[in-house]
Amino acid sequence: MAKYRVFFLPDEVEIFVEEGTTVLEAEIQAGLNPDAPCGGKGTCGKCLVEIMDGPVQGIVKACDTPVTANLTVMVPDAAREHSILMDGAKRNIAIKPIIKTYDVVVERCPFGESSSDWERVKAAVSKACGVDEKDIPLSVEVVENLYKVLNENDFKVNVVMCENEIIDIRANNDPYYVMAFDIGTTTVVGYLLDAATGEQKAVKSMVNPQSQYGADVIQRAEYALEDGPAQLAKVIRNALNELIKDACEEAGVDRKDLYLVSIVGNTCMHHLFAGISPGSLVKAPYNPAISEPMLVDAKYYSIKIGQGGKAMILPNIAGFVGADTIGVLLATEFDILEDTTLVIDIGTNGEMVLGNKERMVACSTAAGPAFEGAKIHCGMRGAEGAIDHCKFDGTEFVYSTIGGAKPIGICGSGLMDIIAALLEAGIVEDSGRMITADEADGEAAEANAHRIIDFGGKPAFVLAFAEEAGDGDAVIITQQDVREVQLAKSAMAAGIILMADTLGVKIKDIKKVMIAGAFGNYMDPQSACRIGLIPMELSDRIEPIGNAAGEGSKIAALNAQEFYRSATIGAVAEFVELATHPDFNDTYVDEMFFPEE
């Protein structure tokens, strides 16, 4: 079969692919991590590229364009920075990581005796930290260079341990480090921390490169079931290694002094990182392959850190309530709260926990795709040029964008604002129906009737006209977009109601609502309540807590007891399976309407 050259701009990356390979597949093979929220099915229109030189030129869908000749392809927005939330709820903890170091003096082997160097190292370590010699397992990796390190340092060395295991022996008691990761469906954030002081040395983030295989967990799970999880595991492990490299370079840290990575993520991200088939997650009864916390050799997952370094992976609660939720519960100390509290993490999946120290229940809803932009006509992630907030100021429609750039789309917080604003103006009815321009009634609606256009035979509202936009295309909200928001918000609202029923509490009994995640941090709580995602009676109890999942990952990395605590939290949290709940469908339908003003 013939092969053709594809040259990608502005990265100036060249690759040769077989005839019939799509441009999207060529991007993936070239390591460009394209944005393809629908997984290359041709439905989202987010993978647009411009063919600069080839048989057919112009803007095309990369997933729908086969390579039949040599091509030069411009990938738009290749350098566009995404807005990724990295701060979360703060907790004061004792810095007592599972990785510890001890200065030891190892006795030399007396002439005439034959005790091994390893035996004498174990004796010195036992004396220093109190671990019984017989409980210290053999480390072949450490023994390989033991003679050299002991003799070069006059038998005075620094031993690095994980629990009762010797993982490395160093010349000096140099600083050592841990790195905490939050692997989100959309973004990945890593925090480099001094293991002795807890000081944050660097923070690095990137868009999850698995997004090229689909925006949501279902698409990625389906890809893994069809082609195996190896490729998805490879790209996320490479991403972690890249973040480790960048963080260490920024902080002036040698990555050989990094001995632990802690990881949280939803159950699907957890499984795909670990190379575990997600089959059980997408088929009834939708259970995880593993729920327990994991502490394994980092090299098993190709994570490049110090000798003997470990990967600490927090536990899962259920098939779609994962280690990221455990991280949130750890960061908020949910297991000791007195008041009935609701935690919502609105990401690509909507994960929620309700309760207090006496009892906690959790559920998951497929709310995120709409608010992440995957199913919204002009939807996009939180990046430069995304409309992030908007409202009617009297009769004038005003908006802001991320980075102050010209608008090119709308992200989750802006989507919520515009639906709330259109409801207030009477342009969208409680049923979700958008009126036509001829039906405009009321000052704001009449003043903005020119923004109500026909789009495919149905009304749409123009947020930014083509001449205002950064890419020359008008930014609009369609009738179908409103329906997508209704589907998302009704699922979330139904989950809250059914969790409250499970606990035997009323909505008014909820004393605090903590919103985790980037979307929760940037959204307007009043807009969330106006559209009915959160009950209106809770509007004065909402508190954004940022990337609490990442904070939980940091806490586990810096304190061994908190890691063990995460297992207890995971064991006691009860899961409410909404899909099989007898009242879910009725509640879901009831919540489909927007609340009356």
N, C-alpha and C positions, 0 to 999 in steps of 0.2 A: 504494500500500500504506500502511496506517495506521502511524503512529509513536506510540510511547509513551515516557513519562518514567520513567527509572529513577534513583532517588536512593540513593546509597551512603553508609552510615554505617560507621565514625565519621568518615570523611574529609569528609563533606558535599559529595560530588561529584555533580553532576547531568548526565545525558546523555539524549538522545532517540535511540531506535533503532527500526528497522523491526520490525513484527510478525513473530514467529518467530525473531528473534535470541535466542540463548541468553544467560543471565545472565553466563556466562563470557565470551562474546564482547563483551558490554556492558562488563564490567570491563576487558577489554583495550582497547577503544575509549576508555574513560575514562582510560586511562593508569595503572591501579591495579597493574599487574604481579602478577596473581593467581598462586597456586601451583597448578600443574596438571601434576604429574609425568607423567601418562599422555598429555598432549597433548590433553586434552578428549575422550578416547575412553570415559569413564565407568567405567574399570576400577580407578582407584586410590582414589577416595573422599576425596581430599585437598582438593577445591575446595568443600567444604561452606560454604554461607552460610545465613543465616536471613532468610526473607521476613517482614518486620515488618508490611507493609501491602500487600495484593494479593488476588486471587481465592482463592488458596490460601496459607495461612500456615504457617510452621514451617521446620525445617531441611531443605534440599534440596541436591542436587548442582547446582552452578552450570552445569556443562557439559550437564546433562540437563534443564534447565528453560527452556522458551521463554518469551519475553516476550509476553504476550497482553493486558496491561493495564498501567496505571501501577503501579509497584512502589516500595516502600521496602525496601532490602536492607541488612542488617547483615553486614559481612565480619568474621568472627571473627579475633582475633589480628592485626589489621591493623598494630598497633604493636609486635608481638613482635620483639625483637632476636635476630638469629641470631648464633651464636658463630662467628666467622670468624678463622682463623689467619692472622697477618700476619708473624710472625717466621720466619726461616729460618737455614740454615747460614751462618756468617760467614766472609768471606775478606778479607784485607788486599790491596788493589790500589792501584796508582798512579792518581791521578785525572787522566786524560787523555781527556776525552770527544771524540767526533767533532765536537762543536760547540765552537768556540774564539772568543775575542774578541781584537782587537788595537787598541791606540790608534795612530792614524795622523795625520800632518799631510799634507794634500793640497795640492799646489802650485796656486796660482791661475793661470788662463790669462793669459799676458802679452798686452798690447795688441798688435795686429798679427798674432797667431797665432789658430788656430782649433781647437786640440786640445780634444776633448770632455771634459766633467767625468768621464765614465765612464773614459776612457783614463787620466786622471790619478789617479783613485781606484785603478785597477788597478795603476798604477806604485807608488803608495804602499803598497798591500797587498803587492805582490811584494817590496818592500824590507823590510817588517815581518816577513813570514813565510816568504819564500823560494820561494813558488809562482811559477812562470813566468807572466808576464802573458798569454801566448797560451793558457795552460791554464785561465784564469778565464773561465767562460761568462757570457754576458750575462744579467742579471736585469732583466727589464722592470719587475717590481714595485719593485725598489730604485730604478731610474732615474726612476720616476714622481715621486718626491719628493726627488730628489738635489739639485737646485738649492736648494730650501728648507732642507734639513738642513745643507748645506755653508755656506750664507751665514749662517744663524742661529747657527752655532757656530764662525765664524771659520776655517773649513776644518780644524778640529781635531775629529775624530770618533772614535767607537768602532765598529769593523767587526765584525760577527758572521759567522762562516764555518762552513760544513759541508764538510769536506775542502777542495777548491779552489774552492768556490762561495761567493760573497758573498750572504748571505740577508737581511741587514738592516744598516742604518747608523744608529747611535744617537748621541745628543748626548754621553752620558757612559759611562764604564766602570762601569756599575751591575752589581750581582750578576745572574747569569742562572741559569736552572734547567732541569732535565730531570725527567721523570716516568716511572717504570717501572710497567708494568701486568702483572698475571698474570690473564688471562681464563680462569677455570675454568668448567667446565660448570655448576657450582652457584653459585659466588661469583666476584666480581671484586674485586681489591685493587689500589690505586694508591699509589705512594710518591713524594712530591715531594722532590727532592734538589737541593741547591746544587751547581751544575756545577763550581764552582771548588774546593770543599772536600770534597764528598761528603756533607756533613751532611744528615741526614734532617730535613726541615722539617715534614712532615705525612704521615700515613697515613690513607687513607680506603678504605672497602669497602662493598659492597652485595651482595645476592643478584643473580645474573645474571638480568636481566629476560627473557631468552629462555626461562626455565623455564616461562613461561606457554604456550609452544608445545610443551612436552614436557620430561621430566626428563633424558633421555639424548640422546646425539648422533644416534642413529639416528632418533628421532622428529623431531628438528629438521631433520635432513637430508631426511627424507621430506616435511616441511612445505615446505622450500625447493624441493624438486623439483616439488611440486604447485603452489605459489603463487609460486615465485621466491624468491631469497635477499634481496630488497630490504628487506622488513619486518624480518627477523631482523638484517640489517646495521644498519638504522636504530636499532633499540632498543639494541643494544650500543654503537654510536657515541654515542648520546645518554647512555648510562650513563657512558662515559668522560668526556664533557664535563661531566656532573654531578659526577663525582669530582674532576675538574680544578678546577672552580669551588669546590667545598667545601674542597679542600686549599689552594688559593691564598688563600681568605678566612681560613682558620684560621691560615695562616702569615704573613698580611699581605703577600702577594706579588701583584704585578700580572701577570695571565696573559700580557700581551704580552712579559714577560721570560722566558717559558717557551718554549724553542726545540726541544725534542725529547721525543717519547714513545717508549719502547721497549715492545714487546708480545711476550708469550709466551702460548701456549695450545695445547691439543691441536689436531690437524690440522683437525678439523671447526670448532672455535671460530675458528681461524686463517682458514679459508676464509670462514666466515660474516661475520666482521668485515670482511674484504676484499671482500665482495660476490661471492665466487667460488662458482659452483655446486659443491655437494658430491657431484654425481652419481658421480664417479669413486671416491669413498670408500665408497659403499654397493653398488657393482656390481663384480663380478670384473673385473680382479685387485685391486681395492681400493687403488688407488694415488692419491697426492695430485695435484692439478692443478699444484702448484708446490712444490718443495722448497727452492729457493734462498732465502737471506736477502734481505730487501727493505729499501730505504731510499728512501722516496718523500715527496713533499710531503704534509704532514699535512692540508692543506685538501682534498686529493683524497678523503679519507675523512671530510670534514666535521668534523675535529678542530680545535677553536678554541683556537689558541695563538698565539705571536708570529709576526710577519711572516717568511715563508719557513721556518717551522718544519717539522720532519721527523718522519715516523713510521718507526721502526726496528722491523722485524719479524724475529725470529729464525727460522732455517730449520726445516724438518720433516725427520724421518727416514723416515717411511712413512705409509701411510694412517691408521693409528691410533696412531702414535708421533710426537708433534708437537713444536712449539717449546717446550712446557713441559718436556718431557724434556730437550731441549737445555739449557734453563735450569738444570735440576737437575745435569746433567753439568758445566756451566760452574761452578756454585757449589761443586761437590765436587772440581773439577779431576780428573775421572775419567780424563782422557787422560794423566795422568802418574802414576797410582797403580801401585805395585809389586805389592801383594797382590790376589789375586782377590777381587773385591767385588761384592756384589749390591745394586742400588738398586731399591727398589719405591716407586712413587708410587700410593697407593691413593686414587683420587678416584672420580668417576662411572665412569671407566675405570681399569683396573689396568694401568699401564705399568711395565715392568721392563727393567733393563739388567744384564748380567752380564759381567765381564771385568776388564781392567786396561789399562795403557798399550800392551800388545802387541796386544790384540784385544778388541773389545767387541761383544756381540750384544744385540739388543733385541727385545721382543715386547709384545703388548697383549692383554688379556683383558677380557671384559665382566663384571668382578666388581663394579663399583661400585654398580649400581642397588640391590642388596640392602643394601649397607652405607650407602647414601644414603637408604634408607627407602622407595624407590619401589615395591618389590614386597613389602613387609612390612606385615602387617595393621595394626599400631600403629606402623609406622615413621615417622620424621620426621627432618628435618635437625637439625643441632646447634643447637638454640634453647632458650630458657628453658622449663623443664619437661620436657625430654627426659631420660630415664634414661640416664646416661652410663657408670655403673659399677655392678656388682652382684655378689654372691657369697653363698655360704652361710657364715655365721660359726658354726661348729659345726653346729647344726641350724636356726639362725635365718636366714631369707632377708633380706638387707639390700641397700639400693640408695642411690645418690645421684643428684641431678638437676642439670642446668645451672641456675645461679642459685639453687639451693636451693628452687625453687618446687615446688608440688604436681605430681606426674607427669601428663603428658598423652600420652606416647608414648615411643619408644625410638630412640636414634640409633645410629650404627654401632659405636662403642666399647662401648656397653651391649649391643648385639646379640651381639657377639663374646663378651663376658663371660657373658651368660646361657646361651649354648650351651655354653661351657666348663664353667660351673657345673652345668648339668643333666647333662652327661656325667659329671662327677665324682660327682654324687649318684646316678647310675644311672637318672635319670628319662628321659634320652635314651640309647638304645643306640648302639653303634658303627655300626650300619646306618643310623642316623638316625631310627629309629622311636621315638616317644614312648610311654611306657607309660601305662596307665590308672591311676586311683587305686587300684583293687583290686589292681594288680600291684606297688604300692610296696613296696620291700624295701631295708632299710638305714636307718640313723638319720635322715639328712637327708631321704630320700624319704618315709619314713613320717610324719615330723613335718610335712611339707608336702604330704601327700596331699590335703588340703582345697583346695590351690591347683590341682590337676589336675582340669580340668573337661571336659565334653563341648562341642565347638564344631563344629557342622555334621556330627555323627557321628564326629568324630575328636578325640583329646585335644588340650588346650591347657593352658598353664601361666599362672597369673595372677601377674603381677609386682606389680600394685597393684590392689586391689579398688576398686569404684566409689566407695565412701565416702572413699577416700584420694585419688582422682584430682582433678586440677584442673578437669576439665570434666564430671565425673560419670560418665564411662565407664571401665570397667576397662581396664587396660593388660595385654595378654596376648601370649604367644608361641604361635603355632599350629603344628600339624604341617606345614602348607604353608610357614610361615616357616623351619622347620628345613630343609626341602627346598631352599628358595631359598639358604640359607647353604651347603648342600652343593654346589649348582651353582656358586656363586661361588668357594668356597674350592678346589674341585677344579680349576677353570680356572686359578687362580693357581698352585696346586701343580704342575699339569702343565706350565705355562709355565716354572717354575723348573727342573724336571727336564729338559725338552727343550732349554733354553738350555745347561744344564750338559753335556748330551750333545753339542750342537753344538760347544762349546768343547773337548770331550774332558777335562772335569774331573769329579771326584766332588763330591757335596754337601759332604762333610767338608772338601774343599779350599777352600771359601769362608771367607775369614778375617773378613769383616765384612758385615753386612747393614744398610744405611742405609734408613730408612723416611721418605719425604717425604710432605708433605701433612697436612691437618688431622687426618684419620682416623688416620694413622700416629702423629701427635704425641700423641693422646689415648688410643690403644688400649693395652691391657695386653699386652706381648710374650708373656707366658706363656699368655694366652688365645689369641693368634694361633697359637701352636705347639700348644696343646692341641687345637684344632679341625682342625689340619693345614693351615692356610693357609701357614705357614712350617714347614719341616722342624724337628722337635724338636731335632735335634743342633745347630741354629744358635741356640738360645734364648739363649745367653750371649754372642752376637755382635751383638745387635740394638741399633741406635743411632738414635733419632728425630732428624731434621734439619730438622723444621718445613717452612715454605713455601720450599723450596729453589728452586722454579721462579721465585718472585718475586724471590729473591735473585739468581738468574742474570739476570733482566731488569734489575735494578739494576746489576749488574756490567757488562753490555753498554752500558747507558746512560752509565756513568761512565768507560769505557775503550774506546777505538776498537779497540785490538788484540784485546780480548776479544770484541768483536762479530765481527771477522774470524776469530778462533779458533773461534767457534761454527760457522762454515761448514765448517771443517776437521773438527770433531767430527761434524757431520752427514754429511759425506762418507764417513768411515771406519766409522761405526757400521753393523753388519750387521743386517738385519731378518729375524727368523724368523717366517714366516707360519704360525701354529698351525693355522689352519683347513685348510690343505693339507698339513700335516706328516703323513707316513704313520703315525707312532706316536701322534698326538695322541688319537684316539678311545680307544684302549686305555689310554693313560696317564690320560686324563680319567676313565674309568670306574673304573680302579684306585684313583684318589684320592678317589672319591666317598664312601667309608666314612670315618668319623672314626677317627683313630689309636687303637689300644688303649692303655689306661693304662700 
